[in-house]
């Protein structure tokens, strides 16, 4: 392995040696990569909600709305981050089974998973989750419905801001809409390996 | 005159495959154009910038590679280096054997295709399962991907339904939604039973050691939630200097590949899972792979190392649309493949020396490229290389020019030929000596042969002679024959 390392680096050196001058790193303005609509926002939630809908995500502003949606579709068995459940439990009526430990041997039992946001991005309708802030990677991924609990002050306006604020965390995931594919004849199908329904729940 | 291999492929392509590839690539291109130009004031400048950043990276790999290695190590990642395909395969096997692992779930990595990893691991008793829907279908069919981003663009739903039936994934049903659900159900239990998640990476930030993986389906997330060990195969050119550069590149990648603002899942991975997290890898390895890249870096085509594998040049290419991906006979099809594949082939360059000719040099690939690679220029440089090295395939499809060059280099012979050519005006055209010309003439009338007329016109424009059409301008030529 080590010999490969030396070999690669010496080949790189040899390849670059004849260059009289190396290409410089260009300077650029972050405004260039920001959507026009995302500039000069005061409240980022309306744009976030609009952009999230545009990628077939579901932004909700009350727990009651969430419960109604779950009941309507008969999604009654789920997983919830143990830190979030105490504040949500009261809104869930009898008939729901919500576990706060995700059991990976019963992957197919859970129809929804509720976990916490580490942020969101308004210009793209993106939810941000982090490894330290997510109680179970599988609980946020395997169920058909994934609900991310978000506070208004967690929403970044644009991608450059979200990158500048990337948390010190081994695994940060940006989620922009439900899991999807167009592999079969270019036809869009949602819910491939991950959630078929992606929900953002605003809690303030 | 032999036709080019790629033309033969295009000719033998089934009509519905050709239509699928044509429509799929065309649609992809149109959506991309709309999205880019609707939302940004100056999308072209974005491409140029991204190109400049990537060019800076490849011209500074000597400092960036050791720097990113140190950063990754300080993040708790084990770094390996592989100068050849064999080394890369052996590195993966070594990691797995040391852990006693047997099963891999794989998210899309083009490098693994390049090094033919699956075949190698199979010989050593290790099972590899593709989890991207398209790649999974390619795998069960023992086929090859025909597009970088849409691997089964060449297949229709009926073929896929038959394959699923054959593999015991349910009775024949060609509804795309049913196909997707069946794959979902089958694969989700496989992630949990596997030992290792194998992925590629779209970018690695030198500044932070963060690796970025994008997928739409969520398969890479599942790989990294189900298994205990993560191995990432990464080409040495995948670096970006700073995290902020990702804002530009992710933007361009999603738009160029699938006309999305952002790909559904963008993962920033910088190490094994956090301590309190119940799911995911406790061990993480990065294998930096050369496999010909340093030769490309030393070549006159190093710009191709900017490529971020978005597939936009495939979608826009008139040759790709007609010929489909398999015609390129290598891992990377389309315009990028026509440059990269012969270069990565190393000693086998002559076998792919025809690919740089599979282009009309229309320039569309350069216009859409998110990192502004001058693909037509690179194709020309490779045509030259093929010629210089006398590669037989580089000459296929070229009209025989020997007689012409003999004539053109001898003025007396040329003049005689111009005069002698008049004979063609008196010959029946079915006697024309050149078959393509004869075919052309069958439907049209050949203009009268006027060999030598330009020369006499030119002679009359000698200094002092009156230029009949432009009395306002003095003749510039001082010589004439």
Interface residues (C-beta under 8 A of the other chain):
Chain A: X1 X2 X4 X5 X7 X8 X9 X11 X12 X13 X14 X15 X16 X19 X22 X23 X24 X25 X26 X28 X30 X32 X33 X35 X36 X51 X55 X102 X104 X107 X123 X124 X126 X131 X132 X134 X136 X137 X138 X141 X142 X159 X160 X163 X164 X166 X169 X170 X171 X172 X173 X174 X175 X176 X177 X178 X179 X180 X181 X182 X183 X184 X185 X186 X187 X189 X191 X192 X193 X194 X195
Chain B: X20 X23 X24 X27 X39 X40 X41 X42 X45 X46 X49 X52 X53 X55 X56 X59 X60 X61 X62 X65 X66 X75 X76 X80 X81 X82 X83 X84 X87 X91 X94 X131 X132 X133 X134 X137 X150 X151 X152 X153 X156 X157 X160 X176 X177 X179 X180 X181 X183 X184 X187 X188 X189 X192 X208 X210 X216 X217 X218 X219 X221 X222 X224 X225 X226 X236 X241 X243 X244 X246 X247 X248 X250 X251 X258 X260 X261 X262 X263 X264 X265 X266 X267 X268 X269 X270 X271 X272 X273 X274 X276 X277 X278 X279 X280 X288 X290 X294 X295 X297 X298 X302
